[in-house]
Amino acid sequence: MRIGVDATSWANGRGYGRFTRHLLPAMVRRAPADEFVCFLDPASAATFTLEGPNVRRVVVAQGTAPTAAAAAEGYRAPLDMLRLTRAVWRERTDVFWSPTVYTYFPLPPGQRAVVTVHDTIAERFPELTLPTPRARLFWKLKVRLALAQSRLVLTVSDYSAAEIAEVLGVDPARIRVTVEAPAEAFQPSEAPERSAAAAAGVGVPAGGRWFTYVGGFNPHKHVDVIVRAHAAVSRGMVAPPHLLLVGTVDKDVFHGDQANIRRAIAAAGTEALVHWTGFVPDEELRHLHSGAVALLLPSACEGFGLPAVEAAACGAAVIATTASPLPGLLAGGGIFIPPGDESALADAMRRLLTDEPARRGMAAAARERAALLSWDRGAELALGALREAAA
């Protein structure tokens, strides 16, 4: 087959960019007889590292990079989208794959297509993800068009599949599920000293303990809840735990909540215990995970919850939302709480701080469960959906 790919999402630093950067190479490896025609804008082309005899780039001029234009307050010029549509039309691909609906653009009439919808967070919580009526309208129109033009909808978990059917009204017969997995870099530290050194590098003193949060600082992630729960746990402790907030603070194109998070830290008086690390490369992040008490992810909703799975692969227990596939993906590997439940989060943090045998048992189970996931398996499932849609 000749498979067209919207590879403009390759340059995005968030979850759907990571999904593209790991799943697409696995698909290319598993299907050497197929040609992958990757449509890129100049910004994504500058970071696109995928090569091979069955990979071809098509770089399309854009006034604004799609990863920026697809932001919460972004705007995609009709001419930019038309250029991409015409480029796909000229290539006459057998099937077209969009790794995310965020950078979706109109496809030529009759083009067989598969679109990936990772979750329904924007539909469930529009006020937390899309800050203006204009942004919500454009999002609704884009999703509606993507679903109308696609033969099949690909998603990343059975949990998300059920959400897509319920919230977006997609016939379950049109939905296919792939999987995500931790990158190869996410392995346990070779020695505790490596974790201690990584923690010291972001401000944790010698002998200190820490929790990690990894992701964006968007309202639906409930990072302010993490801050307040951490403060409640730390209150009165001789050696309170530290909290590492891992993620970019100045390049996120999505609706941010940093001001509210900083106010929560100030109100709690925990400025000395909470560390904004900025972006941390995977090779360094694995050491922070390996030495952490747990990874925290009490989001309103997660389509997959890849940061928790990556932490689990490093041997960390997790405290994560029940509004996700994580209770099944990482069964036995942590404590799962109602989304945004501050009291339940604090109780779970206290338990893992004080019950070391339980924490170690959960960490071991989390690592075992994460090891069952692979990008090769995800590629096999995604390719199956593409072949079905092309038939």
PLY file of the C-alpha trace (Angstrom):
ply
format ascii 1.0
element vertex 391
property float x
property float y
property float z
element edge 390
property int vertex1
property int vertex2
end_header
0.00 0.00 0.00
0.88 3.66 -0.28
0.05 5.04 3.15
-0.25 8.79 3.57
0.58 10.13 7.03
-0.08 13.51 8.61
3.40 13.73 10.11
3.09 17.40 11.10
2.40 16.22 14.67
5.95 14.77 14.85
7.25 18.08 16.20
4.78 18.34 19.08
6.26 17.83 22.53
3.10 16.51 24.16
1.51 13.06 24.21
0.25 12.89 20.65
3.67 13.93 19.33
5.32 11.16 21.33
2.68 8.75 20.03
3.56 9.69 16.44
7.33 9.53 17.01
7.17 6.02 18.45
4.31 4.35 16.60
5.16 5.50 13.06
8.74 4.09 13.07
7.39 0.79 14.41
4.86 0.71 11.57
7.58 1.43 9.00
9.69 -1.44 10.38
6.78 -3.91 10.35
5.64 -3.07 6.81
8.76 -2.87 4.60
6.71 -3.54 1.44
4.47 -0.52 2.05
5.40 3.04 1.19
4.82 5.69 3.85
4.30 9.14 2.33
4.84 11.53 5.22
3.34 15.00 4.83
5.31 17.58 6.79
5.46 21.32 7.26
8.90 22.98 7.42
8.92 23.03 11.25
8.17 19.31 11.61
10.51 18.46 8.72
13.36 20.05 10.68
12.93 17.50 13.47
11.75 14.51 11.40
14.32 11.73 11.84
12.50 8.80 10.26
14.34 7.39 7.24
14.20 4.24 5.17
13.66 2.90 1.67
9.89 2.87 2.26
9.69 6.40 3.69
9.17 9.49 1.55
8.84 13.07 2.72
6.48 15.61 1.20
7.15 19.04 2.71
4.26 21.48 2.32
4.69 25.21 2.88
2.63 26.57 5.77
2.17 30.09 7.07
1.89 28.74 10.62
3.16 25.36 11.82
0.17 23.02 12.39
1.36 22.13 15.90
1.14 25.83 16.80
-2.03 26.54 14.82
-3.77 23.62 16.53
-3.33 25.30 19.92
-6.16 26.16 22.26
-6.23 29.71 20.88
-4.71 28.90 17.49
-6.06 29.48 14.02
-5.41 27.45 10.87
-5.51 29.53 7.73
-7.72 28.03 4.98
-4.86 28.42 2.48
-2.52 26.37 4.70
-5.06 23.56 4.94
-5.76 23.72 1.20
-2.05 23.27 0.48
-2.01 20.09 2.56
-5.23 18.81 0.97
-3.83 19.37 -2.54
-0.56 17.65 -1.62
-2.45 14.56 -0.49
-4.59 14.62 -3.64
-1.49 14.70 -5.87
0.03 11.66 -4.16
-3.02 9.39 -4.65
-2.40 7.33 -1.53
-4.35 4.12 -0.89
-5.17 5.17 2.65
-4.41 8.19 4.82
-3.62 8.11 8.54
-3.95 11.02 10.94
-2.12 10.22 14.22
-4.21 12.86 15.97
-7.28 14.94 15.31
-5.45 18.02 16.64
-3.61 18.63 13.37
-6.36 17.25 11.12
-6.99 19.00 7.82
-9.65 18.31 5.15
-8.79 15.37 2.91
-9.58 15.04 -0.79
-13.08 13.70 -1.52
-13.14 9.91 -1.58
-9.81 9.51 0.23
-9.89 6.38 2.40
-8.76 7.44 5.85
-8.22 6.51 9.49
-8.15 9.24 12.14
-6.79 8.75 15.64
-8.86 10.19 18.47
-6.91 9.81 21.70
-9.63 10.86 24.13
-12.77 12.93 24.58
-11.34 15.34 27.15
-12.13 18.41 25.04
-15.75 17.28 24.76
-16.10 16.24 28.41
-14.41 19.33 29.80
-14.48 22.07 27.15
-14.09 24.89 29.66
-10.89 23.29 30.99
-9.26 22.69 27.61
-10.65 25.25 25.15
-10.89 28.65 26.83
-13.11 30.56 24.36
-16.41 29.91 22.53
-14.57 30.46 19.23
-12.00 27.76 20.07
-14.74 25.35 21.12
-16.69 25.95 17.88
-13.65 25.35 15.65
-12.74 22.22 17.61
-16.26 20.83 17.23
-16.26 21.48 13.48
-12.82 19.91 13.03
-13.72 16.75 14.93
-17.00 16.43 13.07
-15.21 16.69 9.71
-12.50 14.23 10.75
-15.07 11.64 11.79
-17.12 12.17 8.63
-14.11 11.72 6.34
-12.70 8.64 8.08
-13.73 5.07 7.45
-12.35 3.97 10.81
-11.45 5.71 14.06
-8.31 4.54 15.83
-7.82 5.08 19.55
-5.38 4.05 22.26
-7.42 2.06 24.78
-10.70 0.28 25.30
-11.54 3.01 27.81
-11.18 5.67 25.12
-13.11 3.55 22.64
-16.08 3.48 25.00
-15.79 7.24 25.55
-15.68 7.93 21.81
-18.78 5.84 21.23
-20.68 7.52 24.07
-19.56 11.13 23.79
-18.95 11.50 20.05
-21.65 9.08 18.94
-19.30 6.97 16.81
-20.60 3.51 15.97
-18.44 1.03 17.94
-18.15 -1.02 14.74
-16.02 1.82 13.29
-13.60 2.02 16.23
-10.29 0.15 16.39
-7.88 0.10 19.33
-4.09 0.21 19.30
-1.78 0.51 22.31
0.96 2.79 23.56
4.10 1.78 25.42
7.07 3.24 27.26
10.05 4.29 25.17
13.17 2.14 25.41
14.89 4.77 27.55
12.50 4.16 30.43
14.36 1.57 32.48
15.14 1.48 36.22
18.28 3.30 37.35
21.39 1.16 37.60
22.03 2.40 41.14
20.24 4.55 43.75
23.07 7.07 43.44
21.96 7.88 39.90
18.47 8.76 41.11
19.83 10.81 43.98
22.10 12.74 41.62
19.21 13.46 39.22
17.05 14.65 42.10
19.84 16.87 43.43
20.06 18.41 39.98
16.48 19.72 40.29
16.77 20.89 43.89
16.02 17.89 46.11
18.48 17.84 49.04
20.54 14.77 49.94
18.38 12.15 51.61
15.17 13.79 50.46
12.20 11.86 49.08
10.03 13.02 46.21
6.89 12.50 44.15
6.81 13.22 40.43
4.20 14.71 38.15
4.95 14.64 34.40
2.84 16.35 31.76
1.19 19.61 30.85
-0.05 22.23 33.29
-3.59 22.34 32.00
-6.68 22.68 34.23
-7.94 19.14 33.60
-4.65 17.68 34.89
-5.52 18.87 38.43
-1.96 19.89 39.27
-3.36 22.40 41.78
-4.99 19.44 43.55
-1.59 17.71 43.63
-0.06 20.82 45.21
-2.70 21.00 47.95
-2.57 17.26 48.67
1.22 17.42 48.86
0.97 20.33 51.31
-1.48 18.41 53.49
0.84 15.39 53.59
3.92 17.51 54.29
2.36 19.50 57.13
4.02 18.64 60.43
6.58 16.23 58.97
10.19 16.57 60.09
11.43 15.60 56.62
8.55 16.37 54.24
8.63 14.96 50.70
9.41 17.11 47.70
7.23 17.46 44.62
8.72 17.58 41.12
6.58 19.21 38.43
8.14 17.96 35.20
7.17 19.61 31.92
7.75 22.64 29.78
6.41 25.89 31.17
6.98 28.24 28.24
6.31 26.34 24.99
2.99 24.60 25.63
0.39 25.56 23.02
-2.52 24.19 25.05
-4.70 25.98 27.61
-2.48 26.45 30.68
-3.19 26.82 34.39
0.23 27.81 35.72
-0.99 30.94 37.49
-3.51 28.95 39.53
-0.90 26.31 40.36
1.58 28.94 41.54
-1.13 30.56 43.67
-1.84 27.17 45.26
1.86 26.73 46.08
2.06 30.21 47.59
-1.09 29.67 49.65
0.29 26.37 50.96
3.68 27.85 51.74
5.48 24.97 50.04
7.70 26.94 47.67
10.81 25.26 49.11
9.38 21.78 48.48
7.88 22.18 45.00
10.31 22.20 42.07
9.43 23.25 38.52
11.99 21.23 36.59
11.10 22.29 33.05
11.58 19.75 30.29
13.65 16.72 31.36
15.07 14.32 28.71
13.91 10.71 28.98
17.37 9.45 29.91
17.41 11.77 32.93
13.71 11.43 33.72
14.05 7.68 34.21
16.33 8.30 37.19
13.80 10.67 38.77
11.08 8.05 38.30
13.25 5.24 39.64
13.84 7.02 42.94
10.37 8.53 43.36
7.88 7.51 45.98
5.29 7.49 43.19
4.13 9.18 39.99
1.00 11.30 40.46
-1.68 11.59 37.76
-5.09 12.51 39.25
-6.42 13.97 35.97
-10.07 14.57 35.13
-9.58 12.00 32.36
-6.77 10.20 30.51
-7.15 8.38 27.21
-4.13 6.23 28.03
-1.94 7.80 30.72
1.48 7.32 29.12
3.43 9.25 31.82
2.23 6.73 34.40
3.19 3.79 32.19
6.64 5.29 31.58
7.17 5.77 35.31
5.99 2.20 35.94
8.57 0.91 33.45
11.23 2.54 35.65
9.95 0.71 38.73
7.77 3.45 40.22
4.40 2.96 41.85
1.62 5.22 40.57
-1.26 7.15 42.08
-3.59 7.80 39.18
-7.12 8.63 38.15
-9.79 5.98 37.81
-11.10 7.92 34.78
-8.56 6.19 32.57
-7.46 2.72 31.46
-4.67 2.78 34.08
-6.44 0.68 36.75
-6.43 -2.16 34.21
-3.14 -1.41 32.44
-1.22 -1.20 35.72
-3.35 -3.46 37.91
-1.68 -3.90 41.28
0.87 -1.26 40.41
-0.48 1.59 42.49
-3.48 3.29 44.03
-6.26 4.54 41.80
-8.44 7.40 42.97
-11.47 9.36 41.72
-10.29 12.18 39.45
-9.32 15.30 41.35
-10.15 13.82 44.79
-7.76 15.80 47.00
-8.42 13.82 50.17
-8.01 10.44 48.46
-4.82 11.65 46.80
-3.35 12.79 50.12
-4.29 9.48 51.79
-2.63 7.51 48.97
0.52 9.64 49.19
0.72 9.11 52.97
0.35 5.37 52.55
3.16 5.08 50.03
5.38 7.30 52.18
4.87 5.23 55.32
4.28 1.66 54.08
7.49 0.74 52.31
6.67 -2.97 51.74
3.39 -2.01 50.06
5.12 0.63 47.94
7.80 -1.81 46.81
5.18 -4.42 45.94
3.19 -1.95 43.88
6.33 -0.70 42.13
7.29 -4.25 41.14
3.78 -4.98 39.85
3.74 -1.70 37.91
7.01 -2.57 36.19
5.76 -6.05 35.26
2.57 -4.64 33.76
4.40 -1.94 31.80
6.71 -4.57 30.33
3.71 -6.23 28.64
3.19 -3.20 26.40
5.12 -2.62 23.17
5.09 -0.18 20.27
5.51 -3.16 17.90
2.16 -4.50 19.07
0.67 -1.03 18.63
2.06 -0.87 15.10
0.55 -4.24 14.23
-2.88 -3.10 15.37
-2.64 0.27 13.64
-1.53 -1.30 10.35
-4.45 -3.69 10.58
-6.84 -0.76 10.82
-5.22 0.93 7.81
-5.43 -2.21 5.66
-9.06 -2.64 6.64
-9.87 0.96 5.74
-8.05 0.68 2.40
-9.87 -2.46 1.29
0 1
1 2
2 3
3 4
4 5
5 6
6 7
7 8
8 9
9 10
10 11
11 12
12 13
13 14
14 15
15 16
16 17
17 18
18 19
19 20
20 21
21 22
22 23
23 24
24 25
25 26
26 27
27 28
28 29
29 30
30 31
31 32
32 33
33 34
34 35
35 36
36 37
37 38
38 39
39 40
40 41
41 42
42 43
43 44
44 45
45 46
46 47
47 48
48 49
49 50
50 51
51 52
52 53
53 54
54 55
55 56
56 57
57 58
58 59
59 60
60 61
61 62
62 63
63 64
64 65
65 66
66 67
67 68
68 69
69 70
70 71
71 72
72 73
73 74
74 75
75 76
76 77
77 78
78 79
79 80
80 81
81 82
82 83
83 84
84 85
85 86
86 87
87 88
88 89
89 90
90 91
91 92
92 93
93 94
94 95
95 96
96 97
97 98
98 99
99 100
100 101
101 102
102 103
103 104
104 105
105 106
106 107
107 108
108 109
109 110
110 111
111 112
112 113
113 114
114 115
115 116
116 117
117 118
118 119
119 120
120 121
121 122
122 123
123 124
124 125
125 126
126 127
127 128
128 129
129 130
130 131
131 132
132 133
133 134
134 135
135 136
136 137
137 138
138 139
139 140
140 141
141 142
142 143
143 144
144 145
145 146
146 147
147 148
148 149
149 150
150 151
151 152
152 153
153 154
154 155
155 156
156 157
157 158
158 159
159 160
160 161
161 162
162 163
163 164
164 165
165 166
166 167
167 168
168 169
169 170
170 171
171 172
172 173
173 174
174 175
175 176
176 177
177 178
178 179
179 180
180 181
181 182
182 183
183 184
184 185
185 186
186 187
187 188
188 189
189 190
190 191
191 192
192 193
193 194
194 195
195 196
196 197
197 198
198 199
199 200
200 201
201 202
202 203
203 204
204 205
205 206
206 207
207 208
208 209
209 210
210 211
211 212
212 213
213 214
214 215
215 216
216 217
217 218
218 219
219 220
220 221
221 222
222 223
223 224
224 225
225 226
226 227
227 228
228 229
229 230
230 231
231 232
232 233
233 234
234 235
235 236
236 237
237 238
238 239
239 240
240 241
241 242
242 243
243 244
244 245
245 246
246 247
247 248
248 249
249 250
250 251
251 252
252 253
253 254
254 255
255 256
256 257
257 258
258 259
259 260
260 261
261 262
262 263
263 264
264 265
265 266
266 267
267 268
268 269
269 270
270 271
271 272
272 273
273 274
274 275
275 276
276 277
277 278
278 279
279 280
280 281
281 282
282 283
283 284
284 285
285 286
286 287
287 288
288 289
289 290
290 291
291 292
292 293
293 294
294 295
295 296
296 297
297 298
298 299
299 300
300 301
301 302
302 303
303 304
304 305
305 306
306 307
307 308
308 309
309 310
310 311
311 312
312 313
313 314
314 315
315 316
316 317
317 318
318 319
319 320
320 321
321 322
322 323
323 324
324 325
325 326
326 327
327 328
328 329
329 330
330 331
331 332
332 333
333 334
334 335
335 336
336 337
337 338
338 339
339 340
340 341
341 342
342 343
343 344
344 345
345 346
346 347
347 348
348 349
349 350
350 351
351 352
352 353
353 354
354 355
355 356
356 357
357 358
358 359
359 360
360 361
361 362
362 363
363 364
364 365
365 366
366 367
367 368
368 369
369 370
370 371
371 372
372 373
373 374
374 375
375 376
376 377
377 378
378 379
379 380
380 381
381 382
382 383
383 384
384 385
385 386
386 387
387 388
388 389
389 390
